[in-house]
Amino acid sequence: MSRVAAIDCGTNSIRLLVADVDPSTGELVELDRRMEIVRLGQGVDRTGRLAPEALERTFAACRQYAAVIEEHGARRIRFVATSASRDAENRDEFVRGVLEILGVEPEVISGDQEAEFSFTGATKELAGRDHLAKPYLVVDIGGGSTEFVVGDDHVRAARSVDIGCVRMTERHLVRDGVVTDPPSPAQIDAIRADIDAALDLAEESVPLTGAGTLVGLAGTVTTLATIALGLDAYDSEAIHHSRISFDQVQEITGRLLASTHAERAAIGAMHPGRVDVITSGALILLAVMKRTGAREVVVSEHDILDGIGWSIA
């Protein structure tokens, strides 16, 4: 077994996985998994730069993670940075800060690499589940981008497109620094138009119809699963490999579109950092299910973090 630490820093959150991995048996034993909402991508779509306060929130989380990694004695670390840091002019400042705190340089990976990691993490343990038809279409809805990857035992095709819950919210729902609550029909139409255009781009590389199983990853999908399951608190075991029907996603999205900030915040398992962006994320998932014709989505708690862990081992 190899003890590894995988860090995924996206547009909205930064997450850590410490695990023992045995490549010879395909076993990954999770020791610690945690997440902080740092909103690194705050304003990047508008300014092209990482905001000073966003960098400091991210560095504070890195200091916490450094202590956890030291406590578990993981010596092999991989830090992967995704959409926000790909887009930022001042990403060198981000790289220097992470290197000083964790002793490793963040790898600003491409969208295709991100999709590969997500697919491996999400599907490696699905191989023995005969009731889940192949090929899998894995959809990873992030803060700044969404990854689409299709494959069975290996990736066949992948594409990353610039739609994410934070990017769509900042682009269409923020007025004078405040999120419109609830959004107007015109704002909703603008988000849907962006999503449809991005799905057209994705479909140039990845067949979005014909997959046997749609697998959904990341915070938007797991949050919608908590709502669909009626959970009062986040329960990873209940969420992992749960199934959400198209009708449930459509109904929940409608509720979120009509809700206020206070009403969304009162949802039992809603993370405070997702209150303002969950509606845009739900619109993305709903559009994906419409485009693919999927009647349900299988929710996976295992995702890019697990894929990064496997890559280290």
Secondary structure, 3 states (H helix, E strand, C coil): CEEEEEEEECCCEEEEEEEEEECCCCEEEEEEEEEEECCCCCCHHHHCCCCHHHHHHHHHHHHHHHHHHHHHCCCEEEEEECHHHHHCCCHHHHHHHHHHHHCCCCEECCHHHHHHHHHHHHHHHHCCCCCCCCCEEEEEECCCCEEEEEECCCEEEEEEECCCHHHHHHHHCEECCEECCCCCHHHHHHHHHHHHHHHHHHHHHCCCCCCCEEEEEHHHHHHHHHHHCCCCCCCHHHHCCCEEEHHHHHHHHHHHHCCCHHHHHCCCCCCHHHCCCHHHHHHHHHHHHHHHCCCEEEECCCCHHHHHHHHHC
